Amino acid sequence: MSNRDNSLGDNQFAEAAIILPSLPSMINRLRLKQVALLIALEEYGSLHKAAESLHLTQPAATKALHEMEAALGVSLFDRSTRGMQATELGRCVIRYARLIQSDMRNLRDELSGIMQGKGGRLSIGTIMGAAPVITRALLRLREVQPDASVEITEDTSARQLLMLDQGRIDMMIGRSSVSSHPNLYDYEQLRDEPLCIVSGLNHPLAQMRSLRLQQLMTSSWILYSNNMPMRIWIESEFKLDGLRVPDNIVETASPFVTITLLGQSDMVAVMPLDIAHFFAARNMLCILPMHMKTKIAPYGIVTRKNAHLSSIGKMFVNILRQQN
């Protein structure tokens, strides 16, 4: 694309920003049925199929989409013979539509729980290293709120932030710093996350009293994917020792895949020390005796900027603070 084309695109977005309706106008004109249609259009890529999934006639769906685009003052989809594809502005609106839909779903679940005398619902995302902290807090929460419904997912901070953006989780225990826009989140630091190098019990170097990275250069490594904090940390350790990260690596964020591979090979892996202690105490791996030169950034509680947690969410956060 030429500079002129880029300039035109920028001008179009600038013009769209100028003519955007006011917030009260958007609120008065948008309806939840339109929000559902927007999400269905992204999922099906077809107005006919989206309308069918929502039990709407195609003319009614077409009218609803036109009304929504008029309310926002922007075009949300490109139409072609191959179907409908969201524009850049459309993808932005769809992201917020999913948040609205998720909040409505959570609202209904929580109202239902309250009406039935239950303790509400909470969805939490966590990185692997925070799992012991999360489980202790969860056990405490169930003591004081036994009827609470809690969903926990474990993944990298980057993937958890995506789930947070989509409204699929209420909070995350991890790092907002991995985002290209960390200012979009509220972050409260919890604790450090010491890391270590681990192997299977039968690794040739498992019984050594002291090791250096140089001695592990012939081993295959299990690492997190590029640009993740644990990967950046081990790459820094290699660099400080004047070494290159080995090429023959397996990338995974799964502790169970890691444990299985370690038990059946001479591979080594990076793991949070708290998690490593848990598995080592059960004779499932060996923590290698290595002195590491650097530390990884602490993790904490991450929520959407200015998000309002439910009462059960606030209770869980207070329990985490008391543990810290």
ZIWOMO-V246952 format. One record per backbone hydrogen bond with DSSP energy under -0.5 kcal/mol. CO is the residue of the C=O (numbers start at 1). NH is the residue of the N-H. E is the energy in kcal/mol with one decimal. If there is no record, write none. Layout:
BEGIN
[[CO/NH/E] [CO/NH/E]]
END
This chain:
BEGIN
[[2/6/-2.3] [3/7/-2.5] [4/8/-2.3] [5/9/-2.5] [6/10/-2.5] [7/11/-2.4] [8/12/-2.4] [9/13/-2.2] [10/14/-2.5] [11/15/-2.8] [12/16/-2.4] [13/17/-2.2] [14/18/-1.6] [15/19/-1.9] [16/20/-0.6] [17/20/-0.5] [22/26/-2.2] [23/27/-2.6] [24/28/-2.2] [25/29/-1.5] [26/30/-2.4] [31/34/-0.7] [31/35/-1.5] [32/36/-2.3] [33/37/-1.9] [34/38/-2.3] [35/39/-1.8] [36/40/-2.2] [37/41/-2.6] [38/42/-1.6] [39/43/-2.0] [40/44/-2.7] [41/45/-2.4] [45/84/-2.1] [46/50/-2.4] [47/51/-2.6] [48/52/-2.3] [49/53/-2.2] [50/54/-1.1] [51/56/-3.1] [52/55/-1.2] [57/61/-2.2] [58/62/-2.8] [59/63/-2.4] [60/64/-2.3] [61/65/-2.4] [62/66/-2.3] [63/67/-2.4] [64/68/-2.1] [65/69/-2.6] [66/70/-2.3] [67/71/-2.4] [68/72/-1.9] [69/73/-1.9] [69/74/-1.1] [76/87/-2.3] [77/79/-0.5] [78/85/-2.2] [80/83/-1.5] [83/80/-2.0] [85/78/-3.4] [87/91/-2.7] [88/92/-1.5] [89/93/-2.2] [90/94/-2.8] [91/95/-1.9] [92/96/-1.5] [93/97/-2.2] [94/98/-2.5] [95/99/-1.4] [96/100/-2.4] [97/101/-2.6] [98/102/-2.7] [99/103/-2.7] [100/104/-2.3] [101/105/-2.3] [102/106/-2.8] [103/107/-2.5] [104/108/-2.4] [105/109/-2.5] [106/110/-2.8] [107/111/-2.8] [108/112/-2.7] [109/113/-2.3] [110/114/-2.6] [111/115/-2.7] [112/116/-1.6] [113/118/-4.0] [114/117/-1.5] [120/149/-3.1] [122/151/-2.8] [123/170/-2.8] [123/171/-1.2] [124/153/-2.4] [125/173/-2.7] [126/155/-1.9] [127/130/-1.0] [128/131/-1.8] [130/134/-2.6] [131/135/-2.7] [132/136/-2.0] [133/137/-2.2] [134/138/-2.6] [135/139/-2.3] [136/140/-1.8] [137/141/-2.5] [138/142/-2.4] [139/143/-1.0] [140/144/-1.5] [141/145/-2.6] [145/148/-1.8] [147/119/-0.6] [148/150/-0.6] [149/122/-2.6] [151/124/-3.4] [153/126/-2.3] [156/160/-2.2] [157/161/-2.5] [158/162/-1.4] [159/163/-1.8] [160/164/-2.3] [161/165/-2.6] [162/166/-1.9] [163/168/-2.4] [163/169/-0.9] [164/167/-1.1] [171/125/-2.3] [172/174/-0.8] [172/302/-3.4] [173/127/-1.9] [174/300/-3.0] [175/178/-0.7] [176/179/-1.8] [179/182/-0.6] [181/184/-2.0] [182/185/-1.7] [184/305/-2.1] [186/303/-2.1] [188/301/-2.8] [191/299/-2.2] [194/273/-3.3] [196/271/-2.3] [197/288/-2.4] [198/269/-2.2] [199/286/-3.1] [200/203/-1.5] [203/206/-2.0] [205/208/-1.5] [211/291/-0.5] [212/215/-1.4] [213/216/-2.2] [214/217/-1.2] [216/219/-1.3] [220/268/-2.3] [221/223/-0.5] [221/250/-2.5] [222/270/-1.3] [223/252/-1.9] [225/228/-1.5] [228/231/-0.7] [228/232/-2.8] [229/233/-2.3] [230/234/-1.8] [231/235/-2.3] [232/236/-1.9] [233/237/-1.9] [234/238/-2.4] [235/239/-2.3] [236/240/-2.4] [237/241/-1.3] [238/243/-3.1] [239/242/-1.7] [247/249/-2.0] [248/221/-0.8] [250/223/-2.5] [250/252/-0.6] [253/255/-0.6] [254/258/-2.0] [255/259/-2.7] [256/260/-2.2] [257/261/-2.5] [258/262/-2.6] [259/263/-2.1] [260/264/-0.8] [261/264/-0.8] [262/265/-0.9] [267/200/-0.6] [268/222/-2.2] [269/198/-2.8] [271/196/-2.1] [272/276/-2.5] [273/277/-2.7] [274/278/-1.5] [275/279/-2.0] [276/280/-2.9] [277/281/-2.3] [278/282/-0.5] [279/282/-0.7] [279/284/-2.3] [280/283/-1.9] [286/199/-2.3] [286/288/-0.7] [288/290/-1.7] [289/211/-2.1] [290/292/-0.6] [299/190/-2.7] [299/191/-1.5] [300/174/-2.1] [300/302/-0.5] [301/188/-2.1] [302/172/-2.6] [303/186/-2.5] [304/307/-2.4] [307/309/-0.7] [310/314/-2.6] [311/315/-2.0] [312/316/-2.0] [313/317/-2.2] [314/318/-2.2] [315/319/-1.9] [316/320/-2.2] [317/321/-2.2] [318/322/-2.0] [319/323/-1.7] [320/324/-1.3]]
END
